[in-house]
Amino acid sequence: MLSLAGLILSGVVVILFVADLAAAFPFQRVSVAADIGFILAGLLVGYLSWSINARAKA
């Protein structure tokens, strides 16, 4: 259950920072490096959550 919450929240983080990188919304693209860092971190957490969730079902 907790891995599913991590997967959902990481998806929200990735969507927010991709939107900021693409359209300067909602954070007015203050730092491109921070946007890329948060996108990568969100993808990493999403992958880890996905793999833990798949392992728990097996």
Backbone as a ProteinNet text record, in pm:
[ID]
protein_1_A
[PRIMARY]
MLSLAGLILSGVVVILFVADLAAAFPFQRVSVAADIGFILAGLLVGYLSWSINARAKA
[TERTIARY]
81.9	0	87	192.9	280.7	356.8	389.6	459	367.3	237.5	143	133.8	135.7	135.1	261.8	375.6	500.5	496.3	434.3	421.8	333.6	222.9	131.5	196.9	260.7	323.4	441.6	516.1	626.9	573.5	460.2	398.4	354.2	300.7	259.6	381.1	488.6	611.8	665.5	668.7	719.1	630.4	499.5	408.2	426.7	439.3	457.9	585.5	696	822.4	841	776.4	776.9	695.9	583	502.7	580.9	655.7	735.9	846.1	907.5	1014	959.3	841.8	785.8	716	639.8	555.7	575.2	674.6	702.7	583	510.6	397.7	410.8	400.1	355.1	467.7	593.7	704.2	784.5	737.3	801.2	943.8	975.4	1104.8	1221.9	1224.1	1329.3	1465.4	1472.4	1599.8	1576.4	1635.6	1621.7	1691.4	1804.5	1876.4	1793.5	1724.7	1639.2	1522	1464.2	1355.3	1401.4	1515.6	1567.8	1600.3	1655.7	1686.7	1562	1457.1	1333.2	1264.7	1274	1218	1290.4	1422.7	1499.3	1472.4	1463.1	1433.6	1294.3	1196.8	1062.5	1057	1131.7	1136.4	1203.4	1307.7	1375.8	1284.3	1215.6	1123.4	1008.4	960.6	855.7	900.7	1022.1	1075.7	1090.8	1144.8	1162	1027.6	929	796.3	734.8	752	698.1	761.7	892.6	959.4	924.4	908.6	868.6	726.4	638.5	500.1	492.6	571.6	572.1	628.4	729	790	695.7	614.3	520.4	407.3	371.3	265	311.7	440	493.2	504.7
-119.3	0	126.6	124.2	239.8	258.5	147.8	159.4	220.6	194.4	255.1	406.2	448.1	591.3	658.7	592.7	647	658.4	560.4	563.4	680	701.6	810.8	946	962.5	1091.3	1121.2	1019.6	1044.1	1084.4	1028.3	1070	1215.5	1258.2	1397.9	1490.3	1452.7	1534.1	1545.2	1433.9	1436.2	1524.1	1512.1	1593.9	1742.2	1777.8	1918.5	1977.1	1905	1961.7	1952.7	1856.5	1856.6	1975.4	2004	2120.6	2249.3	2256.6	2375.8	2391.2	2280.6	2286.6	2324.1	2273.7	2296.6	2432.5	2471.9	2590.5	2695.6	2678.1	2771.5	2786.2	2678	2676.6	2553.3	2552.8	2651.7	2726.6	2697.8	2757.3	2861.1	2905.7	3007.6	2972.1	2845.1	2795.1	2869.3	2868.9	2938	2876.3	2742.9	2675.7	2551.8	2551.9	2437.3	2315.4	2336.9	2225	2160.4	2240.6	2185.3	2109.2	2161.7	2091.2	1953.9	1948.8	1821.5	1727.5	1780.2	1699	1639.6	1720.2	1669	1568.9	1588.2	1491.2	1357.9	1362.1	1237.9	1169.6	1248.2	1190.2	1128.1	1195.2	1140	1011.5	1006.9	884.8	771.1	802.9	700.3	645.3	732.6	687.7	608.2	650.4	576	436.9	426.1	294.4	205.4	261.1	182.4	138.1	226.4	190.3	81.8	94.3	-4.9	-142	-145.2	-273.3	-336.7	-256.2	-309.8	-362	-289.4	-332.6	-463.7	-477.9	-601.5	-717.2	-690.9	-796.3	-842.5	-749.9	-784.1	-873.9	-859.6	-941.2	-1083.1	-1101.7	-1234	-1326.6
0	0	0	79.4	86.1	-45.1	-111.5	-240.2	-346.2	-336.9	-430.4	-407.2	-282.1	-250.3	-303.9	-289.7	-343.9	-494.6	-560.2	-705.5	-750.3	-682.7	-718.2	-693.4	-578	-546.9	-638.4	-676.1	-768.3	-905.7	-945.6	-1070.8	-1067.2	-953.8	-938.4	-945.4	-879.6	-882	-1024.4	-1096.6	-1233.9	-1321.2	-1308.2	-1389.2	-1358.9	-1230.5	-1193.6	-1253.7	-1243.1	-1288.1	-1438.9	-1505	-1651.9	-1702.4	-1636.8	-1674.6	-1652	-1543	-1517.4	-1621.3	-1658.1	-1758.3	-1895.6	-1929.1	-2062	-2074.7	-1971.8	-1986.6	-1878	-1793.6	-1683.5	-1590.2	-1571.8	-1479.5	-1393.2	-1268.3	-1171.6	-1099.9	-1129.9	-1054.4	-1132.4	-1245.2	-1329.7	-1369.2	-1379.7	-1427.6	-1363	-1230.9	-1156.5	-1185.6	-1187.8	-1210.8	-1296.4	-1414.3	-1504.3	-1445.2	-1379.2	-1318.2	-1207.4	-1128.1	-1022.9	-1083.8	-1191.8	-1260.1	-1307	-1370.7	-1420.9	-1304.6	-1197.9	-1081.2	-1016.7	-1003.8	-945.9	-1038.2	-1168.3	-1262.7	-1249.7	-1245.9	-1231.3	-1097.9	-991.2	-860.2	-857.6	-919.2	-925.1	-1005.7	-1115.4	-1195.2	-1118.6	-1044.2	-965.1	-856.2	-783.9	-680	-741.8	-858	-926.3	-965.6	-1016.8	-1052.8	-930	-822.3	-700.8	-643.3	-645.5	-597.3	-684	-815.1	-906.9	-882.4	-865.1	-846.3	-711.7	-607.3	-477.3	-484.6	-553.2	-567.1	-646.4	-750	-830.2	-749.3	-668	-586.9	-476.5	-424.8	-316.5	-368.8	-496.7	-553.7	-583	-604.1	-639.9	-521.9
[MASK]
++++++++++++++++++++++++++++++++++++++++++++++++++++++++++

